[in-house]
């Protein structure tokens, strides 16, 4: 059995879980990995000196100049 999926099965009954901070804060990862956690669980982040950067990265959106130009052109087409 795959250790990753085995660990995910044990999340529901574990007393202590050691997580990378991204597993809780990055929505792309958290929706997959942390969804099995009980709603009243306690989470402790160890060595989270970069937690602010992790949050900023997880909730930031990077848009290229090309995408902005294409979106602007589409808006002009809609207005016409």
N, C-alpha and C positions, 0 to 999 in steps of 0.2 A: 504494500500500500504506500502511496505517496506521502512522505512526511508532512508536506504542506497541508494537504487535505485532511490528514489525520489530526494535525494540530488545530485546524479549523473546527473539527468536530468536538474537540475537547474544550474549546473556548466556553461553551455553554455550562460546563461543570467545573471549570478551573477556579481556584481561589485567588491565584495571582497570575497575571499575564504580563510578560515583558514585551513591549511594543517599540517599534521605531515611531517617532513622533509623526511621521507622514501617514502612518496607518490610521491615525485618528483625525488628523487635520486636513489632509488632502481629500477633497470630495470624490475624486476619481478612484482613489484607493479605498477610502473609508466605506463607500457604499458597498464594496465587495467584501472587505475583510472585517470591518467592525460591525456589520449589521447583526451579527449573532450575539453581540454583547447585551447583557441585561440593561434595562433603562436606569436602574438604580445602582449600577456598579460605580466603583471609585477608580479613577485613573490617575496614576502618578507618573509624571514625566521626569525622567532622570537625564541630567546633562542636557538641558534644553536651552543652552545659551543662544542658539540660533532659532528659537521658536518664532520670533518675530519675522525673520526672513522666510521661514517655512510657510507661515500664514500669508505673507505677501505674495510669495511665489504661487501658492495654491489657489489664491483668489484673484490673481492678476490675469489680464488678457493681453496678449501681444498681437497687434494688428499691423500688417505690413502696409507700406505706402501704396502698393499696388492694389490691395484690398480696399483701401479707403477711396482710391480713385475710381475703382469699379463700382463701389457702392454709391458714390456720388453720381456717376453716370446713370446708374439705375434709377436713382431718385429723380434726376432730370427727365428721364423717359416717362416716369410715372406722372410728373407734373404736366407734361405736354398733352 
